[in-house]
Structures are given as C-alpha cells and as structure tokens.
Amino acid sequence: MNEENQISYYSVIPATVRYDNRLKPAEKLIYGEITSLTNQMGYCFAKNKYFSNLYNVNPHTVSQWISHLEKLGYIYVELVKTETKEIKGRRIYINDTPYVQKNTYPYVLKSTYPMYKNIQDNNIKYNIDELFILIINKSNKIPKKFFIILEKLEFLYTKDILSIMQLDKIQMLKDIIYVLYELYTSNFDFLLSQVSRESLLNLYNLSLEHNPEDLLNYYKRTIINKYTNNST
C-alpha cells in the first residue's frame, strides 16, 4: 500500500505539539501527516520526497523537520537495513501518543515517564518502550548476555502471556527491565549476578509506596543500595 492510499486516515496533532513554540508550523503539520500514515501499519514509511511533493518544499527541508521532531522526542526514526548494513527504508513511530493508535507492537503502553528518556549502550539509544519492543521480539540488537540475565530472573515472557497480563503488570515488567538494562550498561553490571527476582519485585513495590517523583531512578538507587550495602 502506498502513501497516497493511506491519506484517508485522520491526522492528529495533540496539544503538546500544537502549543510547542519550539516547533515551526510546518513541523506541526508534518507531525499530523505522520500520525495519519502511521495508523495503517503502526509506523510511517513515507520518504522525504513524498512529504516534499506534498508541501512543495526541498527534501532536505523535510529531513530537517523530521530530525527536529525526533530531537524533541515526538517521533522515533528507525532505519531499516539489509544484511550488508545498507539502508533500504525508514520507519517513523509516534512517541507522544495521547490517543489510541493501531500499533504493530500491542504491548507498548503509554508510559508515565517521558518517552524521550534514554539509556545508552555503545552509542545506541533506547527509550523505555523501544527497549521492551526489542526484548519481546528477541532482537539481536540486545546483547545475548542480557537475555541470559532476564531468563535467569524469569523476566522473559512470551507474547501470548503478555496478551493476557494486566496493564499495570506489563508496566512493572517494562520498568524493571529498563532499570536492569541501565545497570547492565553501567558500572553496576556486577550487581546483576546478585539480584533475585523476588528482591527486584519487592524493591519495586516499595518504591511505588514511596511515590517518588522519578520512580525509575529511585528504584535503581534502591537496588544499588541493597546490593552494595549502602545506606538509603
């Protein structure tokens, strides 16, 4: 299905985008166009040339608009490569989603934390939802050692099980995996050989009870404190 056949879908420009003074009017319009094209497959695969013809501008200008939207955390751009690492396409996902959107990843929930919050591993950045998508799809972008850790802790769930889990339990799973990956990619990776599933769940529930402003950082700190014998 080409882009022109998808154009009948409604465009959505949420208040967060409409009233963001950092965005140019054209960038807000192209965001709405991306939401329209995203509804069919869960992502937009339109090329810069498609948008440049639509708005009668240079493809380079379109590239700048899209880069700015990604920089501000409203979209996520994934480059699709061949086995020889050649770029064969692009997928644009909506990050800021205040409406129900058909998505190819049914387990991506709207997070209570900023979608642009990233962790870094060898210059590869993932937000909380991106990481979870990679995990449940057993992507080779994630180190095998980390999968082994998750399997040992029994945090690797099948899609069938995830489909019947309660949303709050999936959010908890996403949070725990995210924090574990932060530990894995930091100087605290040695802690992962000491932690237990039961302890991680208990510490998470305790963190929730404290209702911290930044739950993930608070949870991460409680794990470090417990397994390095530091006082809280």
N, C-alpha and C positions, 0 to 999 in steps of 0.2 A: 504494500500500500504506500503510495507516495504522499508527500506532504499536502498536496492540493486536495487529496481525498479526505484528509483529516481536518480540514479547515472548518467544517461544520460544527465542531465542538465548541462549547462556550469557553471564553477566556476569563480568567480570574486574576484580579490584581488586588490583593489584600491591603488593608490599611497600612501595614508595616512597610509595604513597598510604595504605596501611593503618597505617603507623607514623609518619606525618607528624602531629605533635602540633599543628600549626597548623590542621589541618582538624577540623571538627566531625564526629561520627559520621554525621549526615545527609548531609554533603557527600561523605563517602566512599561512602555508599550511592548517591547520585545519580550519582557518577562511574561506579560499576559499572553503573548503569542506562544511562548514555550509551554505555558500551562495547558493551552488548547491542544497542542501537538503531543503533549505527554499523556493525555487521557487514554489514548488507544493502546499503548504498549507499556505504559509506566515510565517511559522516558522519551525524550525528543531526539530524533536522529537527523533533523534538518541541518543542511550545510550552511555555511556563511553566505554562499551565493543565493540560496533560497531567500534568506532574510534581506539580502542586499537588493534583490529584484523586487521584493515586497515593499520595501521602504525607499527604494530608489537611492541607495547610498553605496559607497565603496565597501567591498567585503572586508577590508582592513578595519573600517569603522565598526562594522558588526562585530568583528573579533574583539575590539576594544570594549564594546558594550558588554559582551558576554563575559570577558575577563573581569570587568568591574563588578558585575553581578555575582560572580563566583568569589571575588575578593571580599565582598561584603557578606558572604555566607548565604545568599538567597538561592543559589544553584550549586550543583556539583557536576563537574565535567569529567567524564571518563573517556579516555582514548582507547579505542578497540584496536588491538594489534594482531598481526599474523604470527605464526610460529617463528618467523625470521625477524620479529620485532618491527615490521613495517606497519605504519598506521593505515588502517583500512576504513576507519569510520570514527564517529564520535557519538556519545550518548550524554544527554543533558538531563539531570534529575533535579526536581524541585526540592529544596531543603526546607524552606519556610512554608508549611502546608496547613493553613487554617481551615481547610475544607476536606471532605472525603474524596480521595483520589484513587482511581484504579491503579494498582501498582503491581509490578511483576514479582515483588517481594512482599507477600502478605504478612510477614512477621515484623515489618518495620512500623513501629508505633511512634506517635508523636511524643518526643521526649520532653521532660520538664526542665531539661538543661539546654543551653544554647547549642544549636545544630552546628555552629562553626567552631565548637570546642574541639581541638585536635590533639592527637598524640603523634609522635614522630619516630619512625624506625628507618634508619638509613635513608633519610630524606623522603620517605613515603608517609603521607599524612592521611589519617582516617578519623572521621568523627564517630560518635558512638553507634549510629545506625549503620554506617558503612562497614565498620568492623564486624558487626553482628551478621550482616549480609554475607560477608566473606567467610565467616566462621560456619554458618549453617549450610553454605554451598561448598564447604571444604576447599576453598580456593588455594591454589599453590602460591598465592601472594603472601600467605601467612606461613611463618616458619613451622616445619614439622614438629620441632621440639615443643612449640606452644600447643599444638594439637595434642601431643602426648600428655602435657600437663593437664589440659582440660579433660581428657579422657580419664586420667587417674583420679581427678576430683569429681568425676561424673557430671560435668557441665556440658557435655556434648549431647544434644538432643536431636532426634530425627524430626523432619518436617511434619510427619504425621502426629507426633506427640505435641509439637508446638501448636498445631492447628486446634488442639482441644484444651490447651492450657489457658488459664485465666490471664487477662491482660496485665494485671499487676505482677503476676509471677514471671511473665516474659520480661517485663521492665526490670525486675530484680535481676534476672539472669543476664540481661544486657549490661546492667550496671556493674555486676560482679566481673563479668568477662572483660569489660572495658578497663576496670581498675587492675585486674590481673595482668592485662597486656601492658599497662603503664609500668607496672612493677617489672615485667619481663624485659622491657626495653630501657630500663634504668639501672642504676647501681644497686637496686634492691632485688634483682632477679634471683639471688641466692635464697630469698625467703620462700620462693615457690616450692622448694623441696621440703619445707617445714609445715606449710599450712595444710589444714584439713578442710574437707567440705563442711563439716558440722561447725567448725570455728568460723569459717567465712560467712555462713548463713547467720550465725548468732551475732557476729560483729555487724553485719549489715542491718539486722533488725534493731540492734542497739543504736546504730547511727540514725535510723529512722526516728526512733523515740526522742532523740536529742533535737530533731528537726533543724539541722544546721542550714545555713544559707547556701553553702556549697556541699551537697551531700557526698559527691564523688571524692572530693579532696579530703573531706572529713573521714570517710570510710577508708580511704587509702592510708591516712595517717594512723588510724586505729590498728590497722594490720601491721604497719611498720613498728608501732609502739609495742604491740603484743609480742612480736617475734624478734625484737631486738632488745627486749627488757627495758625499754624506755618508759618513763612515767608519762601519763597523758596530761 
